[in-house]
Amino acid sequence: MSRPLQWLVAVFILAVIAAELWRDSIKWLFLCEIQWTGIAFLLGLPLLACTTGRALLLGAFEIETWADGFNLALLLTLVAASIVWTAQIELNLAVYRLHEPIGPILLPCVSGITLLVLALLINLVVSHLVSNPPGRNGCHHREFSWGPIDFGMVVGLMTGIAGFAIGEAIVWGLQAALSSNLPSPFMDAVSAIQSRLRWLPPQFRDGYIGRDGNLIAESSHLGATLLLLASGAVYFVFRNRSLAPLSSLGLLTVVLVWLLSGFAFFFQAFRIPTLLPILVWWWLSARHPKADHFYRIDRIESAGDQPGGTAFSNASFSETNDPARRILVVAAAGGGIQAAAWTAQVLAGLQKACDADMPGRFQDSLRAVSGVSGGSVGLMYFLAAQARGISDTTVAAEVAAESSLDAVTHALAYDDLCRAFCPFLIRDIYRDRGQALERAWIANASEADGYAEELRNATLNSWTKATAEGRLPAVILNSTIVEEGHRLAFSTVPLPTKPESEGFFEFTSLYPNRDISIATAARLSATFTYVSPAARPAAPGQQKELGKVFSAPALGHRYDNLHLVDGGYLDSSGITALVALLRHELLINPRKTAADKLPKQILVLLTNAFPLPRQQYVQPHRGTFFQFWVPLLTLFTVRSAAHNAMAQRELSLFKEALDGVELSWIDFRFESAVEKSASQHVADEPPPLSWHLTRGQKKAIIDAWAVMAPKANQVVEFLRTGKMPPSAL
């Protein structure tokens, strides 16, 4: 955020506080704490998406269809309406709840509603700008355009306003009806409620039942009930429907505003902040075994079919039938969906370039791949196409660039909300935003013939067999163990693990006779904070055991409770695992009987989608608050610098250790390519950290690959003549 904008925000906040002090109403702000939080969310989200949170939040504002625009405007309008309705009800009844006169309040008066409308419009404008980027219509400057998306937003906004008017009419109609003679059954129901609540102490009845025993403000409570039911109906209507990410967040906000406002009204009489009892309940819910997140592992009945078993012990991924004995290996670095799309684009582009001159040569020469984070996802898509026998692997690049963020936010609004506050209602322990991400990856591939089926059925065990049969290269997808800090490798070749020296485990060494879906392994390798959760393993038979509330689940081994996250925490390049595999294959345990088939030339293909560390944190002035986040900033910058230095050092040392084997590498770095492409303006933007690429970012992937022809030709030349390219990182 620019310094002038920071000053502007600070002055605005101080002006609001000064106005409230002048009106002597700031002491009543706690009455609308939930509503103010909702307004802060509506104002803060687009502000962060355009400034410091651009990498994580901007993709949530892009919409693609008329229906997306309609749903977005409708749900954001319902958020604003919910804030106004709940504020009106709370303030109308506060005098009965607190038994003292309430002073002037900023919300929901004209100035407060104006602020709310401004927040709503800012969200819609940002969504319009993100969905209509410069260059979309062939020009590279911002121009106003009116399309189906904008028309959908206008219709949705008008529908939301009409819904607000209907809600106001409902409350007004209730007030008129309650002031007239009503049918006796209704009055009998009111009397029954009064009689059942009279025994409660005053602090529980105030605001609901008057001290004379009569129900007060029936219209407000009944109106709130009807509007809550209407909002709940909207919530359940969209349960099985696809929503744009921001629409899901808006829907979640509507529900939370209504529920939390009800809690806030009750606790006002006790002068207890609403956040306190919510945190207590959240803490208690977290004690439930099902509050944790799980990934599925299945039992392998035959030990001989297990990865690392005898069926695979004699397989050598590095053996080649090429007389020249040249092989390719890949290290796919992390970086979210941009890394996934870039990795798939590079590999598909290289295969296409090689097949044009030497059909099938690229696939035959590709002997090992190692992926981290988004790079693992890109490898998953490319290798699934190869396993399925899809000749045109460019479909992998197209699918890898498709958004999955809508599935994540939808699961956050439904499944994970229930897991956080009502875990005892969970029936499927695997259903969360992590599983939703996996299913979205598979669904994105549904248009290709058999592609989605391959992804759906692919497991570590099945791909291990494919590696042993020579249909796939050796595959390593890297994750990180939260509790121990070690690397966990999902590998299709046996890896002798020595954590005390190597610093990593292999999946089958921790979980013998177990199998895991490739999509799940890729998701665990790409588990970035907040987007997908850290998870621990659970077999299908453990669901009943996890339902025990007052006893901890029986654990067969301490490894059963290890949580996995992004492999990039330990190594963001994928080079560490690849070098360890090659070192074991070529130096520690060379296969003497197949010495004539071991490679004589190795070319390492590096795919890097994240930019190198820049001087973005160097500022001419730092204030007091800078000292508070210096430790975190230092950890982050040291990590980035250390990973880059370690990658270069590992490759260089391994090259020196090889005897009789030539080693070189080519770095396919997105940043350097996009700076020379037609989408060079994207180079100045932070790479997305959510699973969404905007239209401009998708185009940048294609444009960046177009300028990579010289490096692609180096790979073709290597396979044809054995000419080694110069190594440089």
Backbone hydrogen bonds, N-H to C=O, Kabsch-Sander energy under -0.5 kcal/mol:
donor,donor_aa,acceptor,acceptor_aa,energy
6,Q,2,S,-2.2
7,W,3,R,-2.4
8,L,4,P,-2.3
9,V,5,L,-2.5
10,A,6,Q,-2.4
11,V,7,W,-2.7
12,F,8,L,-2.2
13,I,9,V,-2.3
14,L,10,A,-2.4
15,A,11,V,-2.3
16,V,12,F,-2.1
17,I,13,I,-2.2
18,A,14,L,-2.6
19,A,15,A,-2.4
20,E,16,V,-2.0
21,L,17,I,-2.3
22,W,18,A,-2.4
23,R,19,A,-1.9
24,D,21,L,-0.8
25,S,20,E,-2.4
26,I,20,E,-0.9
28,W,25,S,-1.7
29,L,26,I,-1.5
31,L,28,W,-1.5
32,C,29,L,-1.5
33,E,30,F,-1.3
36,W,32,C,-2.8
37,T,33,E,-1.8
38,G,34,I,-2.1
39,I,35,Q,-2.3
40,A,36,W,-2.6
41,F,37,T,-2.1
42,L,38,G,-2.3
43,L,39,I,-2.5
44,G,40,A,-3.1
45,L,41,F,-2.3
47,L,43,L,-1.2
48,L,44,G,-3.0
49,A,45,L,-2.4
50,C,46,P,-1.3
51,T,48,L,-1.0
53,G,48,L,-1.8
54,R,51,T,-1.4
57,L,53,G,-2.8
58,L,54,R,-1.7
60,A,57,L,-1.4
61,F,58,L,-1.8
62,E,59,G,-1.1
69,G,65,T,-2.0
70,F,66,W,-2.4
71,N,67,A,-2.9
72,L,68,D,-2.4
73,A,69,G,-2.2
74,L,70,F,-2.5
75,L,71,N,-2.7
76,L,72,L,-2.4
77,T,73,A,-2.0
78,L,74,L,-2.0
79,V,75,L,-1.8
80,A,76,L,-2.1
81,A,77,T,-2.7
82,S,78,L,-2.7
83,I,79,V,-2.0
84,V,80,A,-2.1
85,W,81,A,-3.0
86,T,82,S,-2.4
87,A,83,I,-1.9
88,Q,84,V,-2.5
89,I,85,W,-2.4
90,E,86,T,-2.5
91,L,87,A,-2.4
92,N,88,Q,-2.3
93,L,89,I,-1.7
94,A,90,E,-1.0
95,V,91,L,-0.5
96,Y,93,L,-0.6
97,R,93,L,-1.9
98,L,94,A,-3.2
99,H,95,V,-1.3
109,C,106,L,-0.6
112,G,106,L,-1.1
113,I,109,C,-2.5
114,T,110,V,-2.4
115,L,111,S,-2.0
116,L,112,G,-1.9
117,V,113,I,-2.8
118,L,114,T,-2.4
119,A,115,L,-2.1
120,L,116,L,-2.2
121,L,117,V,-2.6
122,I,118,L,-2.3
123,N,119,A,-1.8
124,L,120,L,-1.8
125,V,121,L,-2.6
126,V,122,I,-2.6
127,S,123,N,-2.2
128,H,124,L,-2.1
129,L,125,V,-2.5
130,V,126,V,-2.6
131,S,127,S,-2.1
132,N,128,H,-0.9
135,G,139,C,-1.3
135,G,141,H,-0.5
136,R,133,P,-1.6
138,G,135,G,-1.3
147,G,145,S,-0.5
151,F,147,G,-2.2
152,G,148,P,-2.6
153,M,149,I,-2.0
154,V,150,D,-2.2
155,V,151,F,-2.5
156,G,152,G,-2.6
157,L,153,M,-2.6
158,M,154,V,-2.5
159,T,155,V,-2.4
160,G,156,G,-2.4
161,I,157,L,-2.4
162,A,158,M,-2.3
163,G,159,T,-2.3
164,F,160,G,-2.2
165,A,161,I,-2.4
166,I,162,A,-2.3
167,G,163,G,-2.3
168,E,164,F,-2.3
169,A,165,A,-2.2
170,I,166,I,-2.1
171,V,167,G,-2.0
172,W,168,E,-2.4
173,G,169,A,-2.7
174,L,170,I,-2.1
175,Q,171,V,-2.1
176,A,172,W,-2.2
177,A,173,G,-2.4
178,L,174,L,-2.7
179,S,175,Q,-1.1
180,S,177,A,-1.1
186,F,183,P,-0.8
187,M,183,P,-1.6
188,D,184,S,-2.8
189,A,185,P,-1.8
190,V,186,F,-2.0
191,S,187,M,-2.5
192,A,188,D,-2.2
193,I,189,A,-2.0
194,Q,190,V,-2.2
195,S,191,S,-2.5
196,R,192,A,-1.8
197,L,193,I,-1.2
197,L,194,Q,-0.6
198,R,194,Q,-0.9
200,L,197,L,-1.3
204,F,201,P,-1.8
205,R,201,P,-1.3
206,D,202,P,-3.0
208,Y,205,R,-3.0
209,I,205,R,-3.0
210,G,214,N,-3.5
213,G,210,G,-2.2
216,I,208,Y,-1.4
221,H,217,A,-2.1
222,L,218,E,-3.1
223,G,219,S,-2.6
224,A,220,S,-2.6
225,T,221,H,-2.3
226,L,222,L,-2.6
227,L,223,G,-2.7
228,L,224,A,-2.6
229,L,225,T,-2.4
230,A,226,L,-2.3
231,S,227,L,-2.5
232,G,228,L,-2.7
233,A,229,L,-2.2
234,V,230,A,-1.9
235,Y,231,S,-2.2
236,F,232,G,-2.2
237,V,233,A,-2.2
238,F,234,V,-1.7
239,R,236,F,-1.0
241,R,238,F,-1.2
246,L,60,A,-1.3
248,S,244,A,-2.0
249,L,245,P,-2.0
250,G,246,L,-2.2
251,L,247,S,-2.5
252,L,248,S,-2.4
253,T,249,L,-2.0
254,V,250,G,-2.2
255,V,251,L,-1.8
256,L,252,L,-2.3
257,V,253,T,-2.7
258,W,254,V,-1.8
259,L,255,V,-2.5
260,L,256,L,-2.8
261,S,257,V,-1.7
262,G,258,W,-1.6
263,F,259,L,-1.7
264,A,260,L,-2.9
265,F,261,S,-2.5
266,F,262,G,-1.6
267,F,263,F,-2.2
268,Q,264,A,-1.0
269,A,266,F,-0.7
270,F,267,F,-0.8
271,R,268,Q,-1.4
272,I,267,F,-1.8
276,L,273,P,-1.2
278,I,274,T,-1.5
279,L,275,L,-2.5
280,V,276,L,-2.1
281,W,277,P,-2.5
282,W,278,I,-2.7
283,W,279,L,-2.6
284,L,280,V,-2.4
285,S,281,W,-2.8
286,A,282,W,-2.0
287,R,283,W,-0.6
287,R,284,L,-1.1
288,H,285,S,-1.6
291,A,288,H,-2.0
292,D,289,P,-1.1
294,F,429,I,-0.7
295,Y,536,R,-2.2
297,I,538,A,-1.3
298,D,515,D,-2.4
300,I,513,N,-2.7
301,E,299,R,-0.6
303,A,301,E,-0.6
305,D,302,S,-1.3
306,Q,303,A,-1.3
309,G,306,Q,-2.5
311,A,304,G,-0.6
312,F,309,G,-1.6
313,S,309,G,-0.8
315,A,312,F,-1.5
317,F,315,A,-0.5
319,E,316,S,-0.9
320,T,597,K,-1.9
325,R,322,D,-1.6
327,I,601,Q,-2.2
328,L,365,S,-3.0
329,V,603,L,-2.1
330,V,368,A,-2.2
331,A,605,L,-2.5
332,A,370,S,-3.1
333,A,331,A,-0.7
333,A,607,T,-2.5
334,G,572,S,-2.5
337,I,690,S,-0.6
338,Q,335,G,-0.8
339,A,335,G,-1.0
340,A,336,G,-1.9
341,A,337,I,-2.7
342,W,338,Q,-2.4
343,T,339,A,-2.7
344,A,340,A,-2.2
345,Q,341,A,-2.2
346,V,342,W,-2.7
347,L,343,T,-2.4
348,A,344,A,-2.4
349,G,345,Q,-2.6
350,L,346,V,-2.6
351,Q,347,L,-2.4
352,K,348,A,-2.2
353,A,349,G,-2.3
354,C,350,L,-2.6
355,D,351,Q,-2.9
356,A,352,K,-1.4
357,D,353,A,-0.5
357,D,354,C,-1.1
358,M,354,C,-4.1
361,R,358,M,-2.2
364,D,360,G,-1.9
365,S,361,R,-2.0
366,L,362,F,-1.5
367,R,328,L,-2.7
367,R,365,S,-0.8
368,A,328,L,-0.9
369,V,474,A,-2.8
370,S,330,V,-2.1
371,G,476,I,-2.8
372,V,332,A,-1.7
373,S,478,N,-0.6
373,S,525,S,-1.2
375,G,372,V,-2.1
376,S,373,S,-1.0
377,V,373,S,-1.1
378,G,374,G,-2.2
379,L,375,G,-2.2
380,M,376,S,-2.3
381,Y,377,V,-2.1
382,F,378,G,-2.2
383,L,379,L,-3.1
384,A,380,M,-2.1
385,A,381,Y,-1.7
386,Q,382,F,-1.9
387,A,383,L,-3.0
388,R,384,A,-1.9
389,G,385,A,-0.6
389,G,386,Q,-0.8
390,I,385,A,-2.6
391,S,389,G,-0.7
393,T,391,S,-1.2
395,V,392,D,-1.3
396,A,393,T,-1.5
397,A,393,T,-0.8
398,E,394,T,-1.9
399,V,395,V,-2.4
400,A,396,A,-2.4
401,A,397,A,-0.9
402,E,399,V,-1.6
404,S,691,W,-2.8
405,L,691,W,-1.5
408,V,404,S,-1.4
409,T,405,L,-2.6
410,H,406,D,-1.9
411,A,407,A,-2.0
412,L,408,V,-1.9
413,A,409,T,-2.0
414,Y,410,H,-1.0
416,D,411,A,-2.6
418,C,414,Y,-1.8
419,R,415,D,-2.0
420,A,416,D,-1.9
421,F,417,L,-1.7
422,C,418,C,-2.7
425,L,422,C,-2.0
426,I,423,P,-1.6
429,I,427,R,-0.7
431,R,428,D,-1.2
432,D,430,Y,-0.9
436,A,432,D,-2.2
437,L,433,R,-1.6
438,E,434,G,-1.8
439,R,435,Q,-2.5
440,A,436,A,-2.0
441,W,437,L,-2.1
442,I,438,E,-1.9
443,A,439,R,-2.8
444,N,440,A,-2.3
445,A,441,W,-0.6
445,A,442,I,-1.0
446,S,443,A,-1.7
448,A,445,A,-1.0
450,G,448,A,-0.5
451,Y,448,A,-0.9
452,A,445,A,-0.8
452,A,448,A,-0.7
454,E,450,G,-1.8
455,L,451,Y,-2.0
456,R,452,A,-2.5
457,N,453,E,-2.0
458,A,454,E,-1.6
460,L,516,I,-2.7
463,W,459,T,-2.3
464,T,460,L,-1.6
465,K,461,N,-1.9
466,A,462,S,-1.8
467,T,463,W,-2.1
468,A,464,T,-2.4
469,E,465,K,-1.9
470,G,467,T,-1.1
471,R,466,A,-2.4
472,L,466,A,-1.3
474,A,367,R,-2.6
476,I,369,V,-1.7
477,L,490,F,-2.0
478,N,371,G,-2.4
478,N,476,I,-0.5
479,S,488,L,-2.7
480,T,565,V,-2.2
481,I,486,H,-3.0
482,V,480,T,-0.6
482,V,563,H,-2.9
485,G,481,I,-2.4
487,R,503,G,-1.9
488,L,479,S,-2.5
489,A,487,R,-0.5
489,A,505,F,-2.8
490,F,477,L,-2.8
490,F,488,L,-0.5
491,S,489,A,-1.0
492,T,475,V,-2.0
497,T,495,L,-0.6
501,S,498,K,-1.7
502,E,498,K,-4.0
503,G,498,K,-0.9
505,F,487,R,-3.2
507,F,489,A,-2.6
509,S,506,E,-1.3
510,L,506,E,-1.3
510,L,507,F,-0.6
511,Y,507,F,-2.5
514,R,511,Y,-1.1
515,D,298,D,-2.9
518,I,458,A,-2.1
521,A,517,S,-2.4
522,A,518,I,-2.7
523,R,519,A,-2.1
524,L,520,T,-2.6
525,S,521,A,-1.9
526,A,522,A,-1.1
527,T,524,L,-1.0
528,F,526,A,-1.5
531,V,528,F,-1.0
531,V,529,T,-0.7
532,S,528,F,-1.9
535,A,564,L,-1.1
536,R,293,H,-2.1
538,A,295,Y,-1.8
542,Q,539,A,-2.3
543,Q,540,P,-1.2
546,L,542,Q,-2.3
547,G,543,Q,-0.6
547,G,544,K,-0.9
548,K,545,E,-1.3
549,V,547,G,-0.5
560,D,557,H,-1.8
561,N,558,R,-1.6
562,L,559,Y,-1.4
564,L,535,A,-2.4
565,V,480,T,-2.4
566,D,527,T,-1.9
567,G,478,N,-0.7
567,G,525,S,-1.9
569,Y,566,D,-1.3
570,L,567,G,-1.2
571,D,567,G,-2.0
578,L,574,G,-1.3
579,V,575,I,-3.1
580,A,576,T,-2.2
581,L,577,A,-2.2
582,L,578,L,-2.5
583,R,579,V,-3.0
584,H,580,A,-2.1
585,E,581,L,-2.1
586,L,582,L,-2.9
587,L,583,R,-2.4
588,I,583,R,-2.3
589,N,584,H,-2.3
592,K,590,P,-1.0
594,A,591,R,-1.0
595,A,592,K,-1.4
597,K,594,A,-1.9
598,L,594,A,-0.7
598,L,595,A,-0.7
600,K,325,R,-2.9
601,Q,325,R,-1.8
602,I,662,E,-2.7
603,L,327,I,-2.1
604,V,602,I,-0.5
604,V,664,S,-2.9
605,L,329,V,-3.3
605,L,603,L,-0.5
606,L,604,V,-0.6
606,L,666,I,-2.8
607,T,331,A,-2.0
607,T,605,L,-0.5
608,N,606,L,-0.6
608,N,668,F,-2.2
618,V,615,Q,-1.2
619,Q,617,Y,-0.7
626,F,623,G,-0.8
627,Q,624,T,-1.5
628,F,625,F,-1.0
629,W,625,F,-0.9
629,W,626,F,-0.5
630,V,626,F,-0.6
633,L,629,W,-2.6
634,T,630,V,-2.8
635,L,631,P,-2.3
636,F,632,L,-2.2
637,T,633,L,-2.7
638,V,634,T,-2.9
639,R,635,L,-2.0
640,S,636,F,-2.1
641,A,637,T,-2.5
642,A,638,V,-3.1
643,H,639,R,-2.5
644,N,640,S,-1.8
645,A,641,A,-2.2
646,M,642,A,-2.9
647,A,643,H,-2.2
648,Q,644,N,-1.8
649,R,645,A,-2.3
650,E,646,M,-2.9
651,L,647,A,-1.9
652,S,648,Q,-2.2
653,L,649,R,-2.8
654,F,650,E,-2.2
655,K,651,L,-2.2
656,E,652,S,-1.8
657,A,653,L,-1.7
658,L,654,F,-1.2
660,G,658,L,-0.5
662,E,600,K,-2.9
664,S,602,I,-1.9
666,I,604,V,-2.4
668,F,606,L,-3.5
668,F,666,I,-0.8
669,R,667,D,-1.4
670,F,608,N,-3.2
670,F,668,F,-0.6
673,A,669,R,-1.5
674,V,670,F,-3.0
675,E,671,E,-1.5
676,K,673,A,-1.1
677,S,674,V,-0.9
680,Q,677,S,-0.9
682,V,679,S,-2.0
683,A,680,Q,-1.2
684,D,681,H,-1.0
685,E,682,V,-1.7
689,L,55,A,-2.9
690,S,55,A,-0.9
692,H,690,S,-1.9
698,K,694,T,-2.3
699,K,695,R,-2.2
700,A,696,G,-1.8
701,I,697,Q,-1.4
702,I,698,K,-1.5
703,D,699,K,-2.8
704,A,700,A,-2.7
705,W,701,I,-1.8
706,A,702,I,-1.5
707,V,703,D,-0.8
707,V,704,A,-0.7
708,M,705,W,-1.8
709,A,706,A,-0.6
712,A,708,M,-2.4
713,N,709,A,-2.6
714,Q,710,P,-1.3
715,V,711,K,-1.5
716,V,712,A,-2.1
717,E,713,N,-2.7
718,F,714,Q,-2.1
719,L,715,V,-2.2
720,R,716,V,-1.9
721,T,717,E,-3.1
722,G,717,E,-0.9
722,G,718,F,-1.3
723,K,717,E,-0.8
728,A,665,W,-0.5
